[in-house]
Amino acid sequence: MCLAAACASASSPARRLSPSTALPRRFLHSLLGAPTRPSPPPPPLLRRCFKFYHMAQYWTQPSLDRNKALVEYLKQYGAVRTDKVAEVMETIDRALFVPEGTPYVDSPMPIGFNATISAPHMHATCLELLKDHLQPGMHALDVGSGSGYLTACFAMMVGPEGRAVGIEHIPEIVASSIENVQRSAAAPLLRDGSLSFHVTDGRLGFPDAAPYDAIHVGAAAPEIPQPLLDQLKPGGRMVIPVGTYFQDLQVVDKNTDGSISIQNDASVRYVPLTSRSAQLQDP
C-alpha cells in the first residue's frame, strides 16, 4: 500500500504552490555542464512540499552517481536539510526499488497492484521529520511499506542494534520489497533480522516489535488509527497523512505522559489507507 505522494493542487487557496518550472531547467543545465546564473532559494513554503514536473530524464553517470545527483538537487531546493538524511538517501539507491520508469525523477512511480513508490521529495520530508526518532537502537514501523525503500532507510539509520519493520497487506509487494532490499546496502540488516517485512493490515500496526520510536504511514487515513497510537512509544513520533480528498501530513508526538500533540506539516495527496480488496479493486 505504498503512497502516491504528490502535493495537493495549488487551485485551493490553502494549498502550497508549486515552484517555477525554471528550477528543473536549471538542474538540467547543470547536469549537461551548461553555466547557470545563481538564484535565490525558493520561499519557505516551497521548501517543504513541491511538484517538480520536468526533472531530467536521461542520465549518463553510473547509478550511484545519478542517485547522489538527485539528493543534491533535493538539498538545493530544501527537501533534504541535514547530512544524516542526505547520507542515507545517497546510500540506498532509489533505482533498486523502482521496477520501471525513471527512478531519479522527483515523482511517484508505479510498483504494481495499484501501489506506488513515493516521490523522492516526500521520502526526504518524512525522513527529516523522523530523523531524531531514528537513532541507533531505536524501533521504527513503516506502514504501507510498498517497495521497501523507506523501510531500508529506516533500517540504515537505526542500525543492527535497532529494529525496522515494514508492513504491507499485499503478499506479492512484500516479496518484491524483500528482493529489492537484498540488492541494496541494507541487505545485511535484512539477513540479521533487524530489518523485516510482514504481510498484515497496516491499520492494525505490528504489535510484535512495539513500542515504536518512529512510525511512518504511507497512505492517507480518514483519522489516525488507534492501534498505531497505542504502539507509538512515549516520546515517539508518527508521520501520517490524514484526510480523504483534502489531506494534511500530520506530525503526531506522544508525550512522556502519554498525551498526544498533533501538528500539520504540509498539504499532500496520498492513496487511501484501506483494505487489500479495496486497493485491488481501484482502477
RAVEN-V318677 format. One record per residue. N is the residue number from 0. RES is the residue in one small letter. PSI is psi in whole degrees, 0 to 359 (none if undefined). Layout:
n=N res=RES psi=PSI
n=N res=RES psi=PSI
//
This chain:
n=0 res=m psi=47
n=1 res=c psi=148
n=2 res=l psi=153
n=3 res=a psi=88
n=4 res=a psi=102
n=5 res=a psi=151
n=6 res=c psi=152
n=7 res=a psi=158
n=8 res=s psi=143
n=9 res=a psi=2
n=10 res=s psi=333
n=11 res=s psi=133
n=12 res=p psi=334
n=13 res=a psi=357
n=14 res=r psi=155
n=15 res=r psi=146
n=16 res=l psi=152
n=17 res=s psi=150
n=18 res=p psi=166
n=19 res=s psi=145
n=20 res=t psi=353
n=21 res=a psi=334
n=22 res=l psi=309
n=23 res=p psi=328
n=24 res=r psi=320
n=25 res=r psi=321
n=26 res=f psi=317
n=27 res=l psi=318
n=28 res=h psi=320
n=29 res=s psi=324
n=30 res=l psi=325
n=31 res=l psi=0
n=32 res=g psi=6
n=33 res=a psi=142
n=34 res=p psi=145
n=35 res=t psi=152
n=36 res=r psi=140
n=37 res=p psi=148
n=38 res=s psi=153
n=39 res=p psi=157
n=40 res=p psi=160
n=41 res=p psi=161
n=42 res=p psi=158
n=43 res=p psi=322
n=44 res=l psi=329
n=45 res=l psi=345
n=46 res=r psi=343
n=47 res=r psi=341
n=48 res=c psi=103
n=49 res=f psi=165
n=50 res=k psi=117
n=51 res=f psi=106
n=52 res=y psi=327
n=53 res=h psi=48
n=54 res=m psi=156
n=55 res=a psi=134
n=56 res=q psi=359
n=57 res=y psi=127
n=58 res=w psi=159
n=59 res=t psi=343
n=60 res=q psi=162
n=61 res=p psi=165
n=62 res=s psi=311
n=63 res=l psi=326
n=64 res=d psi=321
n=65 res=r psi=319
n=66 res=n psi=318
n=67 res=k psi=322
n=68 res=a psi=322
n=69 res=l psi=316
n=70 res=v psi=320
n=71 res=e psi=321
n=72 res=y psi=315
n=73 res=l psi=328
n=74 res=k psi=318
n=75 res=q psi=325
n=76 res=y psi=17
n=77 res=g psi=358
n=78 res=a psi=320
n=79 res=v psi=120
n=80 res=r psi=349
n=81 res=t psi=154
n=82 res=d psi=326
n=83 res=k psi=315
n=84 res=v psi=320
n=85 res=a psi=318
n=86 res=e psi=315
n=87 res=v psi=325
n=88 res=m psi=331
n=89 res=e psi=328
n=90 res=t psi=320
n=91 res=i psi=105
n=92 res=d psi=117
n=93 res=r psi=328
n=94 res=a psi=333
n=95 res=l psi=348
n=96 res=f psi=2
n=97 res=v psi=110
n=98 res=p psi=333
n=99 res=e psi=164
n=100 res=g psi=201
n=101 res=t psi=101
n=102 res=p psi=338
n=103 res=y psi=11
n=104 res=v psi=139
n=105 res=d psi=76
n=106 res=s psi=149
n=107 res=p psi=149
n=108 res=m psi=143
n=109 res=p psi=143
n=110 res=i psi=9
n=111 res=g psi=159
n=112 res=f psi=37
n=113 res=n psi=31
n=114 res=a psi=162
n=115 res=t psi=163
n=116 res=i psi=136
n=117 res=s psi=161
n=118 res=a psi=145
n=119 res=p psi=324
n=120 res=h psi=332
n=121 res=m psi=323
n=122 res=h psi=314
n=123 res=a psi=316
n=124 res=t psi=313
n=125 res=c psi=321
n=126 res=l psi=320
n=127 res=e psi=319
n=128 res=l psi=331
n=129 res=l psi=355
n=130 res=k psi=324
n=131 res=d psi=349
n=132 res=h psi=15
n=133 res=l psi=43
n=134 res=q psi=159
n=135 res=p psi=133
n=136 res=g psi=351
n=137 res=m psi=168
n=138 res=h psi=137
n=139 res=a psi=141
n=140 res=l psi=130
n=141 res=d psi=107
n=142 res=v psi=124
n=143 res=g psi=55
n=144 res=s psi=342
n=145 res=g psi=240
n=146 res=s psi=339
n=147 res=g psi=357
n=148 res=y psi=305
n=149 res=l psi=326
n=150 res=t psi=320
n=151 res=a psi=320
n=152 res=c psi=316
n=153 res=f psi=315
n=154 res=a psi=319
n=155 res=m psi=326
n=156 res=m psi=321
n=157 res=v psi=341
n=158 res=g psi=179
n=159 res=p psi=339
n=160 res=e psi=352
n=161 res=g psi=196
n=162 res=r psi=128
n=163 res=a psi=126
n=164 res=v psi=129
n=165 res=g psi=133
n=166 res=i psi=142
n=167 res=e psi=140
n=168 res=h psi=4
n=169 res=i psi=113
n=170 res=p psi=323
n=171 res=e psi=325
n=172 res=i psi=321
n=173 res=v psi=315
n=174 res=a psi=319
n=175 res=s psi=319
n=176 res=s psi=323
n=177 res=i psi=318
n=178 res=e psi=320
n=179 res=n psi=312
n=180 res=v psi=325
n=181 res=q psi=338
n=182 res=r psi=357
n=183 res=s psi=178
n=184 res=a psi=344
n=185 res=a psi=2
n=186 res=a psi=317
n=187 res=p psi=328
n=188 res=l psi=328
n=189 res=l psi=319
n=190 res=r psi=323
n=191 res=d psi=357
n=192 res=g psi=356
n=193 res=s psi=344
n=194 res=l psi=128
n=195 res=s psi=157
n=196 res=f psi=145
n=197 res=h psi=147
n=198 res=v psi=114
n=199 res=t psi=168
n=200 res=d psi=117
n=201 res=g psi=334
n=202 res=r psi=343
n=203 res=l psi=354
n=204 res=g psi=202
n=205 res=f psi=87
n=206 res=p psi=336
n=207 res=d psi=328
n=208 res=a psi=8
n=209 res=a psi=159
n=210 res=p psi=160
n=211 res=y psi=138
n=212 res=d psi=329
n=213 res=a psi=134
n=214 res=i psi=129
n=215 res=h psi=134
n=216 res=v psi=124
n=217 res=g psi=24
n=218 res=a psi=157
n=219 res=a psi=130
n=220 res=a psi=145
n=221 res=p psi=328
n=222 res=e psi=163
n=223 res=i psi=124
n=224 res=p psi=132
n=225 res=q psi=321
n=226 res=p psi=327
n=227 res=l psi=321
n=228 res=l psi=319
n=229 res=d psi=327
n=230 res=q psi=356
n=231 res=l psi=129
n=232 res=k psi=143
n=233 res=p psi=129
n=234 res=g psi=354
n=235 res=g psi=175
n=236 res=r psi=139
n=237 res=m psi=141
n=238 res=v psi=121
n=239 res=i psi=134
n=240 res=p psi=133
n=241 res=v psi=132
n=242 res=g psi=176
n=243 res=t psi=269
n=244 res=y psi=311
n=245 res=f psi=126
n=246 res=q psi=148
n=247 res=d psi=139
n=248 res=l psi=109
n=249 res=q psi=139
n=250 res=v psi=114
n=251 res=v psi=117
n=252 res=d psi=128
n=253 res=k psi=118
n=254 res=n psi=166
n=255 res=t psi=336
n=256 res=d psi=5
n=257 res=g psi=351
n=258 res=s psi=162
n=259 res=i psi=134
n=260 res=s psi=136
n=261 res=i psi=134
n=262 res=q psi=144
n=263 res=n psi=125
n=264 res=d psi=319
n=265 res=a psi=157
n=266 res=s psi=132
n=267 res=v psi=175
n=268 res=r psi=112
n=269 res=y psi=161
n=270 res=v psi=157
n=271 res=p psi=147
n=272 res=l psi=107
n=273 res=t psi=188
n=274 res=s psi=164
n=275 res=r psi=315
n=276 res=s psi=320
n=277 res=a psi=320
n=278 res=q psi=318
n=279 res=l psi=338
n=280 res=q psi=340
n=281 res=d psi=146
n=282 res=p psi=none
//
